[in-house]
Amino acid sequence: MTTTGIRSVGGALDRVDALEKVTGRARYAYENSPRELVYAFPVQATVAKGEIVHVGVDAVLKQPGVIAAIWHGNAPRLAPSDDDELAVLQSRRVAYRGQYIAVVVAETPEDAREAAGMLRVEYAAEDHDVDMRPDHPRMYRPDHVNPNFQSDTQRGDPDAALTTAPVVVDHTYSTPAEHNNPMEPHATVALWDGDGLTLFDSTQGASALRSVIAPLFGMPPAQVRVIAPYIGGGFGSKIEVHPHVVLAALAAKQVGRPVKLAVTRQQMFAITGYRTPTVQRVRLGAETDGRLIAVTHDAFEQTSILVEFAEPTAIVTRMMYAAPHRRTTHRLVRLNVPTPTWMRAPGEAPGMFALESAMDELAIACGVDPVELRVRNEPAKDPDTGLPFSSRNLVACLREGARRFGWAGRDPEPGARRVGRTLLGTGVAASTYPTYRAPSSARVRAEPDGRFTVSIAAADIGTGARTVLTQIAADALDAPAGLVHVEVGDSALPWAVLAGGSMGTGSWGTAVVRACEALVAELGRRGGDVPPGGVEAAADTSQEVRGQAEFARHAFGAQFAEVGVDADTGETRVHRLLGVFAAGRIINPKTARSQFVGGMTMGLSMALMEESVMDREFGDYLNHDFAQYHVAAHADVRDIEAFWLEEEDPHLNPMGSKGIGEIGTVGTAAAVANAVHHATGVRIRDLPIRLDKLV
Ligand code: MOS
């Protein structure tokens, strides 16, 4: 091979799938229409707890175009699963309002939807409990919090230390339930062919989905194929397999034709997950100069009757700041509510709202600048595990952010800057996200014409995964990116970890690099000769990833916000957000900037808007659409800037990269709330920051 000397990694390569997307050629799950296709529309429970005593299908079956009405009385039996949420139509029990209890299959989507509304269901309703509160008698300590952390940790004697600390901050913060709302709602097309099942699905992980679905239908994974080349966002809601996928497969099996099922935006509020509401008590004990002596963080949250999903809310407090005495706890209550799930920066986003708000309160209590307070509490090693950090550049992010934002000379006095009716304030918060890596596999093929094809069952959920893997492969092959084609989003490709935990690039990239290295070695043995059939090589990183040295691996950042609050109405506007991140090597500055800015926008949205409201009477979330569930729109985002520091870290992966998909969200809400306090003197400890809480 000749040496090009061209490096792709670090360059702002345009998205390799940009043309497909903007011309509409990129085909999403719902756009697949196999022959003989029919449509499914689910029926949802209208009670939050109870039993179905009768299902009347007569009127439904008389409707034009209706092929079947499937319910627990006539549904195919599924194999038992660890995930009770997936035992769809297997029982007369209702675990939450909105749960799927039947599905109507018809020739057109309109026929299916119309007929589904005619299903007669009688329930024996029971009293439901949807009330998440810290003193709930059924609060319990889960065995672990996601994905596999200890529920509680303790070092030293924080209670004793808090009784003697010169300065103590002790407050309770809360965050509401928040619903993932990717642009593309969930959708599945299920197609049985003999014993095989093909699913066109909007998923964050084709390999994972296959291995969950196959055993439900008593099949080996090889008999299921999941095709998901394009995904219109996921934000965590397309990690777990949700019941609609099972429903589509089950309906297709029952009627013997391919079935298309689109989850509506309204259904998403019950059926595809959300972030649990949290109540968090944070206690900080410090010397008068702000140096922490004790930190405790107790998190309370909910899960459903069907699934224990334990948001790891307090885990960030284990590693953020030095303090000899420390404790974190998680408590959970199982309620008659829909099942919560992963939502961008699960744990870190609500947890850092509480911790970084408390740090701001401590800064004020000690009369120390909030940037300086964080610098003073920088740990030399991970305070939880004692492991060295592979790299930790929080202080550099804070300093660089302060310089770019214009923090120097800030008057700490709250409520002291007013222009007309607008009160102005600035705030800062730290940010962090763990750097995970999971085993994956990849294959690469050299063609005689000099082109390469890289194959991996990765997922590009809109992040630019195809693009950065192209760059990573190009460098490993020492070839121009234009000669490298990357195929993803198909479980028939070499298995790979799902797109989650901000670990896609690190995990898939490692497998791609190893496969490319193997191919380069093979081509070397052949003297560079590529026969007409091409040359292939593959790699599996299971051993490499499991055998990696022990370090505390995390990305860090600093978030700065400037807000204006209307002194008369309390309306809050974020005038400016500025983030500086240290996240290893940035593979592509263009897609990376979008990740950071997108994450920060979600943080802004969390700070000011997002809130799912539980209707206690009916027992489900009463907002069901974008009219009632607000996310930040263009007009809400005035000025967001993301910067990053050059960070060399040899302990991560062959690219030297850290995950960047979620860190942008972490700390943002605290930076905004801290700025609101600076503007108004009002401390909002309960998100979102609504005007009625300010006036
Ligand atoms: Mo992220 S919530 O792990 O997609």
Boltz pocket constraint, residues with backbone or C-beta under 6 A from the ligand:
constraints:
  - pocket:
      binder: B
      contacts: [[A, 234], [A, 235], [A, 236], [A, 237], [A, 239], [A, 342], [A, 343], [A, 344], [A, 345], [A, 346], [A, 499], [A, 500], [A, 501], [A, 502], [A, 662]]
      max_distance: 6.0
